[in-house]
Amino acid sequence: MKLKALTELIDGEILEGSQFEDLEIDRAYAADLLSDVLALTDERTTLVTGTISPQVIRVADILNVTSIIFVRGKCPPDALLRYAEKLGIPIVATKRTMFETCGLMYANGVRPCKSRPMPNRSA
């Protein structure tokens, strides 16, 4: 699914990176805890989050995240958008919840990214 089509599907808006509207979105990972994203994401993916701190962009850069979708009507600050522009990471915002956003994405062919295995915590 192309970024533009995905943005329309989730009633979103491309806040940064409209030149990437033809970017193919086929994998996604959703989390608000950036430590989960760092620990568990194991491939290039779209990040779905409600966290709007500058650390989101840093994590996205480290993991080669292809795009970020901010949910729950979160509006990232201008500094975050400028940082995303500098790194070439498109930013989309939607008023939908994370659950709704992920459900729509999954129902339309976007699949979960591969995750790193969780450590075995047997006693």
N, C-alpha and C positions, 0 to 999 in steps of 0.2 A: 504494500500500500504506500502510496506517495504521501509525503508530509502534508501537502495541500489537502488531499482527500481526507487524511486522518484529522486534520485541524477542523475541517467541516463536519466530520462525523461526531466529534466530541464538542461541537459548538464552541470551538476555541478561536484563538487569534494568534497569529504569528507576531510576536513582539520584536523578535530579532532574527535575521537570517531569511528574509523572504526570498532571497535568491536561491535558497535551498529547497524550494517548494516541490521539486521533483526528486528529492532524496527518498530512497526506498527505505521504508520502516517495516522490518519483518520480525524483529525481536524487541522485547521490552522487559524491564525490571522495575518493580515499584517498591519504594521504601522511603520513610522519613528519616530513619537513622542512617547516617552516612557511613558509620562503622559497618553496618550490614552490607551496604553497597560495596565497600572496599573488600570485605571479607568473603562475600559470596558470589559476586558477579564475575563471570569467567569468559566473556566474549563481548565484542562490540554490540552495543545495545542502545535503546532509547530509555532514558531514566524518567520515571513518573514519580513525582514527589511533591510534597507541600512545604518542603524546607527551602527557604529563599535566602539563605546566607551565602556569602562569597565562597565558602568552603564547597558548596555544591559544584561550582564551576571548576575549582581545583581538583576535586574528585573526578569530575567528568573528563578533565584533561588527562589525568593520570591513567584512567581506564579506557581512553579513546571512546567515550560515549558519543554517539552520533547526533543526538538531540535530547533536549530536556523538555518535559511537559510539567508545568506547575498546575496543581489542582486546587480545588476548594476556593477559587477566586483570589488566590494569592498573587500579589503584584510585586515582582522583584524590583529592587531599587535600580536606578539608572546605572550606578557603578557596576552592578552585576551584568546588566545588559551590554555595557561597553566591554567588559571583560569577555563575555561570550562572543561578541563581535570580533574582538581581537583574535580569539582562538578558532573562529569559524564554527561555532556550535549554535545551531538554531534553537530558539526559545519559543515555546508555545504556552499559552495560558488558557485555562478553562475554568468555568464556575462549577463544573461537575465534581463530584467526590472522586477519590482515588478508586473506590470500588466500581463506580459507574464507568469511569474512564477505562479502566482495565477490562471490564466486562465488554464494553463496546469494541475495544481493540481486539480482544480475543475472538469475539463473535465474527469479526471481519478479517480474520486470518493472521493477526499478529500473534506470535508465539512467545512463550517465556524464554528468556536467555538461559543458557547453560549455567548451572550454579556449581560452585566448588562444593565438594562434600563437607558436611558438618563433621567436626571431630566427634569420635565415639566417646561418650561419657559414661561408659559402663563402670560399675563399682568394682 
